[in-house]
Amino acid sequence: MRAFAVLRSYCVLASILVLLAPLRAQARPEPEPLPLASAPTLAAILQRPAGPAAAFVPLVLLLHGHDHAAAATELRTNLADLGTAAATVTLPVATDPNTPSTSPTLQDLPNRLRTLVRIAGGGIRLVAIGPQAAAAAETLAQTQPWQFGALVLVEPGRPLAASLPKRLWSRPITVYGAVETTAAATGPNTGASTPTFRPAPEPKALVAVLTDQLTSPEPGRAQRTLAGRAVDQALDDFHDAAAQGDFDRYFARFPDDAVFLGTDPDERWDGRAFRRFAAPYFRRGSAWTFVPVVRHVTLAAGEQLAWFDERLDNEPYGECRGSGVLERRGDTWVVRHYDLTIPVPNDLANGLCARIRAARLGEPAPGRVVVLVRHAEKGSGDDPELTAEGQARAERLAQALAALAPSAVFASEFRRTQATVAPLCRGLGVAAQVVKAADSKSLVGAIRQLQARAVAVVAGHSNTLPMVAKLLGVRDVPAIDEGDFGWLWVVVESGDGARLLRLRY
């Protein structure tokens, strides 16, 4: 089971790289609901701001532990006293793991809040005070990173988790009273922000510091002209209407003479055609949720036209880019042109372009998966059999690789390699193809004859597998220690070369 879990993780990773289409990745289990210390209703925890219902306001989701309840209450009061400055949800996080879960759970809360508040900038400001609250906030940010525009952790009690999703590093992150880590180095090269680490404020100053931070204008937007801010609100309204499934409000911003370009090459709609396309999505309650992370706006002379580009976050697509043109008609800004794209990192571009070309030509997508495995533990002699430990390892190998459904299995002429893949071959109902250990070129030639996207398994030796990997296109081939058993070297072919993953089974 341990080996299967490793391979399942590999499948998920490989599908993200758009390289392992033939592998059947297992769905990740839903995260357990985070227990809350009490069971408040949404009406009780939501502090509605003053002002018209249509106003867009920052939404602060404030989590705290028992020791910081007084500070959280004071902070919420401060934000409420500022009228339209912010809408606040304050939740105590249970310190006792046996505390029963409540409804709503923390995981459902962001989507439910979006139905009640029009969120300025699109992203919720997630604030956590104390170690338990910080742990809960990190879990929530890991599972739903697209929901949040900023993350503030106060006295988390440990370094900031390096496991936060890379896409979250483009948001402002502030940590009070924690050791700086190198986690930010894993963020994307473009637009990544370095978290701000500050000393923990004195208890008396904590509320004042957070109040000032949470009510300060978002970077970029504060410097816009009045017309620029109106463009921001128009685009916020455009995205919010889709998230809330408000068909009429959405298409009030998208007239018949507008153009929407989708992510597929054939997706170009005018306003009427886009209404027909989108209607089924809006009928399900929430059409789609794109959270603006960063936006740039340029106004034409006379401020009747505006150009924009924005970085968006979305649950299924991840980071996207929207760009286009708005036009002022009377007192209303409408979207005349919207182009939604999915940016492709440069190091993935060649492989993805090869797959796109193949799909357009109706050809099989390039790429094979070759699992290289060294024989299991052996006895003594010139051509030894496997030991009892080696035979047990061979059985574990069969269990680990069965889910990949290999279409071909290769082994050298020696008994120890053939015995290593024997349980796998029995389970698959295939025979191992024997290729001499010294003839790596013939082995790779046989692999090249397999269909695109095929999965092959090669059982070899510590002195032969590195050469096979090199011939398959792997640039940096690690050496294999003579006493090392239990590793899989997975070579993934793609349009831009080959990648090597090293996994323990």
PLY file of the C-alpha trace (Angstrom):
ply
format ascii 1.0
element vertex 505
property float x
property float y
property float z
element edge 504
property int vertex1
property int vertex2
end_header
0.00 0.00 0.00
2.90 2.39 0.71
4.25 1.84 -2.80
0.84 2.35 -4.37
0.42 5.64 -2.47
3.79 6.82 -3.81
2.81 5.98 -7.36
-0.56 7.65 -6.91
1.22 10.82 -5.85
3.44 10.48 -8.92
0.40 10.19 -11.16
-1.05 13.41 -9.77
2.27 15.22 -10.26
2.69 13.90 -13.78
-0.81 14.92 -14.82
-0.01 18.46 -13.68
3.00 18.38 -16.01
0.62 17.31 -18.83
2.86 14.35 -19.54
1.25 11.19 -18.20
-2.13 10.91 -19.92
-2.21 7.09 -19.73
-1.81 6.93 -15.97
-5.02 6.72 -13.96
-4.49 9.24 -11.19
-6.49 8.62 -8.05
-8.74 11.39 -6.75
-7.47 12.99 -3.56
-9.75 12.55 -0.56
-11.66 15.58 0.60
-10.00 17.31 3.56
-11.53 16.65 6.94
-13.69 19.55 8.18
-11.79 21.73 10.59
-13.52 21.77 13.99
-14.76 25.11 15.27
-15.12 25.94 18.93
-18.78 26.93 18.61
-21.62 26.67 16.14
-22.49 30.23 15.11
-24.84 30.80 12.20
-23.81 32.87 9.23
-26.16 35.62 10.36
-24.41 35.78 13.71
-20.82 35.73 12.47
-21.21 38.05 9.50
-20.72 41.71 10.34
-22.43 43.47 7.45
-20.90 46.85 6.63
-22.95 49.99 6.41
-23.79 51.37 2.97
-25.74 50.17 -0.06
-26.08 46.46 -0.64
-24.35 46.79 -4.01
-21.15 48.25 -2.51
-17.96 46.23 -2.81
-16.04 45.92 0.45
-13.01 44.00 1.67
-14.04 40.75 3.36
-11.94 39.66 6.32
-12.14 36.06 7.55
-10.65 36.26 11.03
-9.64 33.05 12.83
-8.37 32.98 16.40
-7.57 30.62 19.23
-9.03 30.81 22.74
-6.12 32.89 24.05
-6.75 35.60 21.48
-10.53 35.85 21.66
-10.49 39.33 23.25
-8.14 40.72 20.58
-10.25 39.22 17.80
-13.44 40.72 19.25
-11.82 44.16 19.53
-10.49 43.97 15.99
-13.90 43.04 14.64
-15.45 45.96 16.54
-12.87 48.34 15.11
-13.56 47.21 11.57
-17.31 47.46 12.10
-16.95 51.01 13.46
-15.30 52.01 10.19
-18.58 51.51 8.33
-17.96 50.41 4.74
-14.27 49.71 5.39
-14.69 45.94 5.74
-17.09 43.08 6.28
-15.80 40.73 8.96
-16.36 37.09 9.84
-14.83 36.07 13.18
-14.47 32.38 14.04
-12.85 30.70 17.05
-10.83 27.63 16.11
-11.05 24.68 18.46
-7.90 23.70 20.31
-9.39 20.35 21.27
-9.27 17.88 18.34
-12.23 16.02 19.87
-14.48 19.05 19.55
-17.28 18.10 17.13
-17.40 19.83 13.77
-19.98 22.53 13.23
-21.99 23.76 10.33
-20.90 25.64 8.36
-17.48 24.02 8.32
-14.50 26.19 7.55
-14.13 24.59 4.13
-17.64 25.53 2.93
-17.49 29.04 4.36
-15.65 30.95 1.58
-18.16 30.00 -1.12
-21.11 30.73 1.17
-19.71 34.13 2.05
-19.45 35.01 -1.62
-23.24 34.77 -1.85
-23.60 37.38 0.92
-20.85 39.93 0.26
-19.53 41.57 -2.87
-15.83 41.29 -2.17
-13.61 44.18 -3.21
-10.75 42.85 -5.29
-12.38 39.42 -5.36
-10.14 37.76 -2.77
-10.94 37.21 0.90
-8.40 38.57 3.38
-7.55 35.62 5.61
-6.25 36.56 9.07
-5.25 34.11 11.80
-4.13 34.91 15.36
-2.36 32.20 17.35
-0.89 28.77 16.50
-4.17 26.84 16.17
-5.74 29.51 14.01
-2.60 29.78 11.86
-2.62 26.02 11.27
-6.28 26.18 10.27
-5.61 29.14 7.97
-2.73 27.35 6.26
-4.93 24.28 5.71
-7.67 26.42 4.24
-5.18 28.28 2.02
-3.72 24.95 0.84
-7.09 23.49 -0.10
-8.70 26.64 -1.57
-5.91 29.04 -2.59
-8.06 30.65 -5.29
-10.37 32.14 -2.64
-7.90 34.50 -1.00
-6.38 37.86 -1.85
-4.12 38.18 1.21
-2.89 36.08 4.14
-1.95 37.46 7.57
-0.61 35.16 10.31
-0.01 36.46 13.84
2.22 34.42 16.17
1.79 31.16 14.23
4.16 29.40 16.63
6.28 27.89 13.86
7.84 28.86 10.51
5.54 29.53 7.62
4.70 26.24 5.90
6.67 25.64 2.71
3.74 23.52 1.53
1.59 26.54 0.73
0.65 26.36 -2.96
2.90 28.28 -5.33
-0.08 30.20 -6.69
-0.60 31.74 -3.24
2.81 33.44 -3.34
1.53 36.07 -5.77
-0.67 37.45 -2.95
0.49 39.71 -0.14
1.51 37.51 2.82
2.40 39.03 6.19
3.69 37.01 9.14
4.05 38.53 12.60
6.31 36.77 15.06
7.65 33.80 13.06
11.00 32.68 11.71
11.55 33.51 8.06
11.76 30.48 5.77
12.87 29.90 2.19
9.37 28.85 1.15
8.96 31.93 -1.04
11.77 30.68 -3.26
9.40 28.01 -4.58
7.00 30.64 -5.91
6.60 31.46 -9.60
9.33 33.56 -11.19
6.92 36.16 -12.49
4.83 38.14 -10.05
5.94 36.24 -6.96
5.96 38.29 -3.79
8.26 37.71 -0.86
6.28 37.33 2.39
6.77 40.16 4.83
8.08 38.96 8.20
7.62 41.35 11.10
8.16 41.10 14.85
5.06 40.22 16.85
3.39 43.46 18.00
2.91 44.12 21.67
-0.51 42.84 22.85
-1.75 46.41 23.33
-0.67 47.38 19.81
-1.86 44.24 18.01
-5.39 45.42 17.25
-4.23 48.84 16.04
-1.61 47.28 13.75
-4.08 44.84 12.19
-6.83 47.45 11.85
-4.47 49.70 9.92
-3.28 46.87 7.69
-6.74 45.50 6.90
-8.26 48.87 6.03
-5.41 50.15 3.86
-6.15 50.34 0.12
-4.90 47.54 -2.08
-1.60 48.27 -3.83
-2.14 49.64 -7.33
-5.80 50.49 -6.95
-5.21 53.33 -4.50
-3.18 55.24 -7.12
-5.86 55.09 -9.83
-7.97 58.03 -10.92
-11.68 58.11 -10.16
-12.39 56.63 -13.59
-9.78 53.93 -13.02
-11.45 52.92 -9.78
-14.76 52.76 -11.63
-13.14 50.34 -14.11
-11.93 48.23 -11.19
-15.44 48.10 -9.74
-16.93 47.21 -13.13
-14.56 44.26 -13.53
-15.10 43.21 -9.90
-18.86 43.30 -10.56
-18.39 41.29 -13.76
-16.55 38.48 -11.92
-18.78 38.64 -8.84
-21.93 38.25 -10.92
-20.54 35.02 -12.41
-19.55 33.70 -8.97
-23.05 34.39 -7.64
-24.81 33.10 -10.77
-26.44 36.50 -11.46
-27.12 36.21 -15.19
-28.77 39.62 -15.65
-26.06 41.52 -13.76
-23.29 39.74 -15.66
-24.69 40.47 -19.10
-25.55 44.04 -18.16
-21.76 44.42 -18.24
-21.38 42.40 -21.45
-23.52 43.85 -24.28
-24.43 42.26 -27.61
-21.58 43.97 -29.46
-18.95 42.64 -27.04
-16.54 39.79 -27.86
-15.41 37.01 -25.50
-12.41 34.85 -26.39
-12.22 31.59 -24.43
-9.23 29.36 -23.81
-10.01 27.02 -26.74
-8.94 28.24 -30.22
-12.53 27.90 -31.48
-14.11 29.87 -28.63
-15.01 33.30 -29.98
-18.46 34.62 -29.12
-20.27 37.92 -29.49
-22.54 38.98 -26.64
-25.62 37.09 -27.85
-23.75 33.89 -28.59
-21.95 34.07 -25.26
-25.30 34.45 -23.44
-26.53 31.26 -25.07
-23.31 29.43 -24.21
-23.23 30.66 -20.59
-26.93 30.26 -19.69
-26.64 26.59 -18.52
-23.70 27.49 -16.25
-25.63 30.31 -14.58
-28.65 28.07 -14.00
-26.62 25.83 -11.69
-26.25 28.63 -9.10
-22.65 29.75 -9.56
-21.38 29.93 -13.11
-17.64 30.18 -12.40
-15.34 31.90 -9.92
-12.30 33.84 -11.09
-10.57 35.75 -8.30
-8.55 38.81 -9.44
-5.07 38.77 -7.90
-3.30 41.59 -9.76
-4.79 44.03 -12.25
-3.36 46.78 -14.47
-5.61 49.45 -16.00
-4.76 52.04 -18.68
-7.25 54.78 -19.60
-7.40 56.43 -23.03
-7.45 60.18 -23.39
-10.92 61.41 -22.47
-11.39 58.37 -20.20
-14.04 56.77 -22.39
-12.01 53.61 -23.07
-9.88 51.48 -20.75
-7.44 48.66 -21.43
-6.74 46.11 -18.72
-4.91 42.90 -17.99
-5.40 40.89 -14.82
-4.06 37.78 -13.19
-6.89 35.52 -12.05
-7.10 32.42 -9.91
-9.62 29.66 -10.54
-10.19 26.28 -8.92
-9.99 23.95 -11.97
-7.70 26.01 -14.21
-5.36 27.53 -11.63
-3.69 30.78 -12.64
-5.25 32.46 -15.68
-4.91 35.80 -17.42
-7.74 38.06 -18.54
-7.24 41.08 -20.79
-9.43 43.33 -22.83
-11.17 46.66 -23.29
-13.96 48.45 -21.45
-16.04 51.33 -22.81
-17.91 53.96 -20.82
-21.52 54.23 -21.94
-23.23 56.97 -19.99
-22.40 56.35 -16.35
-21.66 52.65 -16.83
-18.49 50.85 -17.86
-19.18 47.78 -20.03
-16.82 45.08 -21.23
-16.36 45.27 -25.00
-13.63 42.67 -25.33
-12.48 39.96 -22.93
-9.71 37.47 -23.68
-9.22 34.60 -21.19
-5.95 32.68 -21.49
-3.95 30.15 -19.48
-0.29 31.26 -19.28
2.19 28.47 -19.96
5.57 28.47 -18.17
8.45 28.57 -20.63
9.92 25.26 -19.47
6.64 23.50 -20.33
5.92 25.32 -23.57
7.73 23.02 -26.02
6.12 19.85 -24.70
2.67 21.39 -24.56
2.99 22.81 -28.06
3.94 19.35 -29.34
0.81 17.89 -27.75
-1.34 20.65 -29.23
0.11 20.10 -32.71
-0.50 16.37 -32.43
-4.10 16.91 -31.29
-4.79 19.32 -34.17
-3.38 16.83 -36.68
-5.27 13.91 -35.14
-2.04 12.16 -34.23
-1.22 10.39 -30.96
0.23 12.72 -28.37
3.99 12.26 -27.93
5.35 10.70 -24.82
5.93 7.31 -23.27
6.46 6.33 -19.66
9.31 3.93 -18.92
9.72 2.56 -15.41
13.29 1.43 -14.75
13.76 -0.90 -11.81
16.85 -2.65 -10.58
16.52 -6.37 -9.81
15.59 -7.22 -6.23
17.93 -8.72 -3.60
19.94 -11.64 -5.05
21.84 -14.66 -3.81
25.45 -15.50 -4.66
26.97 -16.96 -7.80
27.33 -15.98 -11.46
23.58 -16.02 -12.19
21.85 -16.13 -8.81
18.18 -16.41 -7.97
16.43 -13.90 -5.75
16.63 -14.31 -2.01
13.45 -14.62 0.06
13.68 -10.90 0.70
14.06 -10.29 -3.02
11.02 -12.43 -3.82
8.94 -10.42 -1.33
10.15 -7.22 -2.96
9.14 -8.55 -6.39
5.61 -9.12 -5.11
5.50 -5.53 -3.78
6.71 -4.28 -7.15
3.84 -6.07 -8.89
1.33 -4.48 -6.52
2.85 -1.03 -7.03
2.94 -1.15 -10.85
-0.34 -2.97 -11.53
-2.31 0.31 -11.48
-0.19 1.65 -14.35
-1.21 -1.28 -16.62
2.13 -1.54 -18.46
1.86 -2.63 -22.08
5.37 -4.10 -22.23
7.84 -5.58 -19.74
11.55 -6.03 -20.49
14.25 -7.92 -18.56
17.86 -8.88 -19.13
19.00 -12.45 -19.77
19.76 -13.00 -16.08
17.47 -14.89 -13.74
17.39 -12.17 -11.09
15.86 -9.54 -13.42
13.31 -11.95 -14.88
12.32 -13.11 -11.38
11.91 -9.48 -10.27
9.19 -8.84 -12.88
7.68 -12.37 -12.84
4.82 -11.52 -10.40
4.00 -8.40 -12.43
3.93 -10.38 -15.69
1.64 -13.01 -14.16
-0.79 -10.36 -13.05
-0.78 -8.65 -16.43
-0.91 -11.88 -18.41
2.16 -10.96 -20.49
5.64 -12.41 -20.95
8.77 -10.42 -20.28
10.74 -9.58 -23.42
14.38 -10.57 -22.86
17.06 -8.20 -24.16
20.73 -8.71 -23.32
21.98 -6.44 -20.58
24.87 -5.19 -22.73
22.58 -4.18 -25.61
20.93 -1.01 -24.28
20.51 0.41 -27.79
18.37 -2.55 -28.88
16.32 -2.24 -25.70
15.64 1.45 -26.29
14.86 0.69 -29.94
12.20 -1.80 -28.83
10.72 0.78 -26.48
10.59 3.33 -29.31
8.46 0.89 -31.29
5.74 1.03 -28.64
2.73 3.24 -29.22
2.81 6.81 -28.00
1.69 7.11 -24.37
2.55 3.47 -23.70
3.88 2.40 -20.30
6.88 0.05 -20.27
8.75 -1.59 -17.38
12.46 -2.43 -17.64
14.21 -4.64 -15.07
17.94 -4.14 -15.28
21.15 -3.67 -13.32
22.96 -0.88 -11.51
25.46 -0.60 -14.37
22.93 -0.77 -17.25
19.92 1.32 -16.22
21.79 4.68 -16.25
22.72 4.09 -19.90
19.10 3.22 -20.75
17.92 6.44 -19.11
20.52 8.44 -21.04
19.49 6.89 -24.35
15.86 7.73 -23.54
16.84 11.40 -23.34
17.44 12.04 -19.63
20.18 14.67 -19.27
21.31 14.24 -15.68
21.41 10.52 -14.91
22.18 9.60 -11.29
24.42 6.67 -10.43
22.89 3.59 -8.79
24.61 2.24 -5.71
25.37 -1.49 -5.79
23.70 -2.02 -2.42
20.61 0.05 -3.21
17.32 -1.77 -3.82
13.74 -0.58 -3.78
13.91 2.44 -6.11
11.97 3.16 -9.28
13.38 5.50 -11.93
10.44 6.76 -13.99
11.35 8.30 -17.35
8.64 10.46 -18.90
9.10 11.32 -22.57
7.65 14.53 -23.94
8.06 16.89 -26.86
10.87 18.73 -25.11
12.95 15.77 -23.96
12.61 13.39 -21.04
12.19 13.79 -17.29
13.29 11.47 -14.54
11.40 10.87 -11.31
13.00 8.79 -8.56
10.50 7.00 -6.32
10.81 4.55 -3.45
8.60 1.43 -3.48
0 1
1 2
2 3
3 4
4 5
5 6
6 7
7 8
8 9
9 10
10 11
11 12
12 13
13 14
14 15
15 16
16 17
17 18
18 19
19 20
20 21
21 22
22 23
23 24
24 25
25 26
26 27
27 28
28 29
29 30
30 31
31 32
32 33
33 34
34 35
35 36
36 37
37 38
38 39
39 40
40 41
41 42
42 43
43 44
44 45
45 46
46 47
47 48
48 49
49 50
50 51
51 52
52 53
53 54
54 55
55 56
56 57
57 58
58 59
59 60
60 61
61 62
62 63
63 64
64 65
65 66
66 67
67 68
68 69
69 70
70 71
71 72
72 73
73 74
74 75
75 76
76 77
77 78
78 79
79 80
80 81
81 82
82 83
83 84
84 85
85 86
86 87
87 88
88 89
89 90
90 91
91 92
92 93
93 94
94 95
95 96
96 97
97 98
98 99
99 100
100 101
101 102
102 103
103 104
104 105
105 106
106 107
107 108
108 109
109 110
110 111
111 112
112 113
113 114
114 115
115 116
116 117
117 118
118 119
119 120
120 121
121 122
122 123
123 124
124 125
125 126
126 127
127 128
128 129
129 130
130 131
131 132
132 133
133 134
134 135
135 136
136 137
137 138
138 139
139 140
140 141
141 142
142 143
143 144
144 145
145 146
146 147
147 148
148 149
149 150
150 151
151 152
152 153
153 154
154 155
155 156
156 157
157 158
158 159
159 160
160 161
161 162
162 163
163 164
164 165
165 166
166 167
167 168
168 169
169 170
170 171
171 172
172 173
173 174
174 175
175 176
176 177
177 178
178 179
179 180
180 181
181 182
182 183
183 184
184 185
185 186
186 187
187 188
188 189
189 190
190 191
191 192
192 193
193 194
194 195
195 196
196 197
197 198
198 199
199 200
200 201
201 202
202 203
203 204
204 205
205 206
206 207
207 208
208 209
209 210
210 211
211 212
212 213
213 214
214 215
215 216
216 217
217 218
218 219
219 220
220 221
221 222
222 223
223 224
224 225
225 226
226 227
227 228
228 229
229 230
230 231
231 232
232 233
233 234
234 235
235 236
236 237
237 238
238 239
239 240
240 241
241 242
242 243
243 244
244 245
245 246
246 247
247 248
248 249
249 250
250 251
251 252
252 253
253 254
254 255
255 256
256 257
257 258
258 259
259 260
260 261
261 262
262 263
263 264
264 265
265 266
266 267
267 268
268 269
269 270
270 271
271 272
272 273
273 274
274 275
275 276
276 277
277 278
278 279
279 280
280 281
281 282
282 283
283 284
284 285
285 286
286 287
287 288
288 289
289 290
290 291
291 292
292 293
293 294
294 295
295 296
296 297
297 298
298 299
299 300
300 301
301 302
302 303
303 304
304 305
305 306
306 307
307 308
308 309
309 310
310 311
311 312
312 313
313 314
314 315
315 316
316 317
317 318
318 319
319 320
320 321
321 322
322 323
323 324
324 325
325 326
326 327
327 328
328 329
329 330
330 331
331 332
332 333
333 334
334 335
335 336
336 337
337 338
338 339
339 340
340 341
341 342
342 343
343 344
344 345
345 346
346 347
347 348
348 349
349 350
350 351
351 352
352 353
353 354
354 355
355 356
356 357
357 358
358 359
359 360
360 361
361 362
362 363
363 364
364 365
365 366
366 367
367 368
368 369
369 370
370 371
371 372
372 373
373 374
374 375
375 376
376 377
377 378
378 379
379 380
380 381
381 382
382 383
383 384
384 385
385 386
386 387
387 388
388 389
389 390
390 391
391 392
392 393
393 394
394 395
395 396
396 397
397 398
398 399
399 400
400 401
401 402
402 403
403 404
404 405
405 406
406 407
407 408
408 409
409 410
410 411
411 412
412 413
413 414
414 415
415 416
416 417
417 418
418 419
419 420
420 421
421 422
422 423
423 424
424 425
425 426
426 427
427 428
428 429
429 430
430 431
431 432
432 433
433 434
434 435
435 436
436 437
437 438
438 439
439 440
440 441
441 442
442 443
443 444
444 445
445 446
446 447
447 448
448 449
449 450
450 451
451 452
452 453
453 454
454 455
455 456
456 457
457 458
458 459
459 460
460 461
461 462
462 463
463 464
464 465
465 466
466 467
467 468
468 469
469 470
470 471
471 472
472 473
473 474
474 475
475 476
476 477
477 478
478 479
479 480
480 481
481 482
482 483
483 484
484 485
485 486
486 487
487 488
488 489
489 490
490 491
491 492
492 493
493 494
494 495
495 496
496 497
497 498
498 499
499 500
500 501
501 502
502 503
503 504
